[in-house]
Amino acid sequence: MSTYLALKLNCFFGKNTSKGYAQKIKNFYIHFNNYEELIHQFEEIFIQDNYYFFTENSLPTIIDCGANIGLSVLYFKSLYPKARIIGFEPNPLAYRYLERNIQVNKLDQVTIYNKAIHNEEGFVNFYSDDNSLLSSVDPKRAKSSSKILVQTTKLSNFIEDQVDLVKIDVEGAEDCILEDLCESNKLIHVDQMIVEYHHYFKQNDYKLSKFLRILENQSFGYVLHTNQSLKPQKKDFQDILIHAYKIRKEMM
């Protein structure tokens, strides 16, 4: 039986409890609290390969903003076992699972922080449902009015040398993160980026062109992808996956 089918069956017949679950995925063991959310992440990361990237560096540096419970970290380690990974996850529940999954799978060269990436140091309101790992600085995206204060930090503080990949899935804060990297001139150290961009995150808030223009001005090319309906309506929210890559002079 495939891992995907087993997850589907467990989701259908099982019940979520506060004790959580453990499941073997590929060569890893993953601890989690919600089968539906695990299946969603498994589809995106391990089946659709949304975070696949190629580098000739066998010891790449990867920064994972929005590491959640760690499936993306496990995926990157399956691609590049010797990778050095820096991960950020502000959700306290998700962070506990992230920490446990790194320990259980004995991953080395992985450093994680229970912080939200933003464009300034401090604290921000963070909205999350107790039984869900979907959380955001925006209550509409998290679909919850329950909030806590979480510590914020700037990604630019963690980039000094070459970074092979920056992955960003932060439920709406991607604009301010890119602006921070641009203003601090840290994008010169970044080779590739994979960003889940939340288009029309707020009403009448169109910023995709600005986001792409920053990438273009910083010598990045990009590929855009979305799995959403081919018949979108006006003012539809969209998750857009952006894979950006530094344009080398020899490629021009």
C-alpha angles and dihedrals in degrees: 000000000000121000090242094053091046090053091049092051093046090050092051098046101029132078128220115245135179089250092066130210142269124217135175112236117182104314094335137084115225127196117205144148106225127049096197093055092044091053091049092052093043091054094050098041108031103024104033093032091220091165098045115132135162127227132164088219108101090196102045126175112231127186114201114197108189099020092170110184093342109266090127090050091051090048093052090048090052089054097042112013092187095050120133107226130192112192134190126196122163098185105098093210094048090044092056090054091044091053092047094047091053091050097044092050092044094231115181129199091035121126121181136190129200091222140108118241110234139145095267141035116254138063135311137188110262123196123208140151114236093235097038133074092205103107138154146166084251116071093210092058092047091042089220138105092202109108141178134181114255129187118252131207137180118252089215088070090067100048118083104128136027116318115194096197138010112193116194125189105150105142099247107339095093094102096059091044093055091045090053092051091048096047092047091048091234095130088082087074095050120092101181139008132196111195130179098213117201105214117202089008090162129027113280090358108133111172106142094102091051090050092050092045090057089053092048092049089051092054097258127141119200148195121214126208137172132176094202128113120306087221102060120178126224113277092018117155112237136191106216121189112215119194106190124187133186112254110230121212091240089058094055 
